[in-house]
Amino acid sequence: MRFILVNGRTPFGRFTCAKCGEAISNSYLREMTTHLYYCDQSCYSEHCVKAALTLKVAPVGLAPVRNKRSAEGDLTAST
């Protein structure tokens, strides 16, 4: 995951931490892909661990893996 660590600057508007709900102050993390705000490194790391465990237990929306042999068979059968 990619993130930005911001010190000495508050975001424009009122934002709360995506993990604990605390108000964002002058030091925070912002994840680049989701644009979520986190109050500190511990909330961000806890969120990452929880997300990784969720994906490990229930991978939703992932395409099924096909082996190379079946993919080659599809190509030769269509020609």
C-alpha positions as CSV (number, residue, x, y, z in Angstrom):
1,M,0.0,0.0,0.0
2,R,1.1,3.5,-0.7
3,F,0.6,6.4,1.7
4,I,1.6,9.9,2.4
5,L,2.8,11.0,5.9
6,V,1.8,14.6,6.6
7,N,3.3,16.6,9.5
8,G,2.3,20.1,10.6
9,R,-0.6,20.5,8.2
10,T,-4.3,19.8,8.6
11,P,-6.5,18.7,5.7
12,F,-9.0,21.1,4.2
13,G,-12.3,20.3,5.8
14,R,-13.3,18.1,8.7
15,F,-12.0,14.6,8.4
16,T,-12.0,11.7,10.8
17,C,-9.7,8.6,11.0
18,A,-11.0,5.7,8.9
19,K,-10.1,3.2,11.6
20,C,-11.0,4.8,15.0
21,G,-13.1,7.8,14.1
22,E,-10.9,10.4,15.8
23,A,-10.7,13.9,14.3
24,I,-7.7,14.4,12.0
25,S,-5.2,16.9,13.5
26,N,-1.9,18.4,12.1
27,S,-0.2,15.0,11.7
28,Y,-1.9,12.2,9.8
29,L,-1.5,9.5,7.1
30,R,-3.4,9.5,3.8
31,E,-3.6,6.4,1.7
32,M,-3.0,7.2,-1.9
33,T,-5.3,4.6,-3.6
34,T,-8.4,5.1,-1.4
35,H,-7.8,8.7,-0.2
36,L,-8.7,7.6,3.3
37,Y,-7.2,9.5,6.3
38,Y,-5.7,7.8,9.4
39,C,-4.8,9.6,12.6
40,D,-1.4,7.8,13.1
41,Q,0.7,4.9,12.0
42,S,-0.9,2.4,14.4
43,C,-4.4,2.9,13.0
44,Y,-3.1,2.6,9.5
45,S,-1.2,-0.6,10.2
46,E,-4.2,-2.1,12.1
47,H,-6.4,-1.3,9.1
48,C,-3.9,-3.0,6.7
49,V,-3.7,-6.1,8.8
50,K,-7.5,-6.4,9.0
51,A,-7.8,-5.9,5.2
52,A,-5.1,-8.5,4.5
53,L,-6.9,-11.0,6.8
54,T,-10.2,-10.3,5.1
55,L,-8.7,-10.9,1.7
56,K,-7.0,-14.1,2.9
57,V,-10.2,-15.5,4.3
58,A,-12.7,-14.5,1.6
59,P,-11.2,-13.4,-1.7
60,V,-14.2,-11.7,-3.3
61,G,-14.1,-10.6,-6.9
62,L,-10.9,-12.3,-7.9
63,A,-10.9,-14.0,-11.3
64,P,-10.4,-17.8,-11.3
65,V,-6.9,-19.0,-12.0
66,R,-6.5,-21.0,-15.2
67,N,-3.6,-23.2,-15.9
68,K,-1.5,-22.8,-19.0
69,R,-2.4,-26.1,-20.6
70,S,-6.2,-25.3,-20.6
71,A,-5.5,-21.8,-22.0
72,E,-3.4,-23.3,-24.8
73,G,-6.2,-25.9,-25.5
74,D,-8.7,-23.1,-25.9
75,L,-6.5,-21.4,-28.5
76,T,-6.0,-24.5,-30.6
77,A,-9.6,-25.5,-30.4
78,S,-10.8,-22.2,-31.8
79,T,-8.4,-22.1,-34.8
